[in-house]
Amino acid sequence: MKKWFNKIEDKNDKAMPLTMRNYVLMLIGAVVVVLGFVLMAGGTVATPEEFSYDIFSWRRITLAPILVIAGFAFEIYAILKRF
């Protein structure tokens, strides 16, 4: 992966604040955020009178918010990183 990342050629103007590598990192961060929201979703029941305890699963309460926060933190890193 590192060899592929280093081979990305930057065809932007040198005066531009973000390079192609920054955009690739931002795309990775966006995918992590979307994955977190997908893991947080779901849990529908057949009728509104039923209660589903699936909303209290470890995946929805712990894992998904950690992924969303990590994705946003990685987005900040991707924007501020200088190459």
C-alpha positions as CSV (number, residue, x, y, z in Angstrom):
1,M,0.0,0.0,0.0
2,K,2.8,2.4,0.8
3,K,4.5,1.9,-2.6
4,W,1.2,2.6,-4.3
5,F,0.6,5.7,-2.2
6,N,4.1,7.1,-2.9
7,K,3.5,6.6,-6.7
8,I,0.6,9.0,-6.8
9,E,1.8,11.8,-8.9
10,D,0.7,15.3,-8.1
11,K,-0.3,17.2,-11.1
12,N,-1.7,20.1,-9.1
13,D,-0.2,23.5,-9.0
14,K,2.5,23.9,-6.3
15,A,0.5,26.9,-4.9
16,M,-2.5,24.7,-4.2
17,P,-2.8,23.9,-0.4
18,L,-4.1,20.3,-0.9
19,T,-2.4,17.6,-3.1
20,M,-3.7,14.4,-4.6
21,R,-2.4,12.5,-1.6
22,N,-4.6,14.7,0.7
23,Y,-7.6,13.9,-1.4
24,V,-6.9,10.1,-1.2
25,L,-6.6,10.3,2.6
26,M,-9.8,12.4,2.8
27,L,-11.6,9.7,0.7
28,I,-10.4,7.0,3.1
29,G,-11.6,9.0,6.1
30,A,-15.0,9.5,4.4
31,V,-15.3,5.8,3.9
32,V,-14.6,5.1,7.6
33,V,-17.3,7.6,8.6
34,V,-19.9,6.1,6.3
35,L,-19.0,2.6,7.6
36,G,-19.6,3.9,11.1
37,F,-23.0,5.2,10.2
38,V,-23.9,2.0,8.4
39,L,-23.0,0.0,11.5
40,M,-25.1,2.3,13.6
41,A,-28.2,1.9,11.4
42,G,-30.8,-0.9,11.3
43,G,-32.9,-2.7,13.9
44,T,-36.4,-2.4,12.5
45,V,-39.2,-4.5,13.9
46,A,-42.3,-5.9,12.2
47,T,-44.8,-3.9,14.3
48,P,-44.4,-0.6,16.3
49,E,-45.8,-2.4,19.4
50,E,-42.8,-4.7,19.6
51,F,-39.5,-3.6,21.3
52,S,-36.2,-4.8,19.9
53,Y,-33.2,-5.0,22.2
54,D,-31.0,-5.0,19.1
55,I,-30.6,-1.2,19.5
56,F,-28.4,-1.9,22.6
57,S,-25.9,-4.1,20.8
58,W,-22.2,-3.5,21.3
59,R,-21.9,-2.8,17.6
60,R,-24.3,0.1,17.7
61,I,-23.4,1.6,21.0
62,T,-19.6,1.3,21.0
63,L,-18.0,0.3,17.7
64,A,-20.0,2.6,15.4
65,P,-19.4,5.8,17.3
66,I,-15.7,5.0,17.7
67,L,-15.5,4.5,13.9
68,V,-17.3,7.8,13.2
69,I,-15.1,9.8,15.6
70,A,-11.9,8.1,14.2
71,G,-13.1,8.9,10.7
72,F,-13.6,12.6,11.4
73,A,-10.2,12.8,13.2
74,F,-8.6,11.2,10.2
75,E,-10.3,13.7,8.0
76,I,-8.7,16.5,10.0
77,Y,-5.3,14.8,9.7
78,A,-5.8,14.4,6.0
79,I,-6.5,18.1,5.5
80,L,-3.7,19.3,7.7
81,K,-1.0,16.9,6.5
82,R,1.7,18.6,4.3
83,F,3.5,16.5,1.6
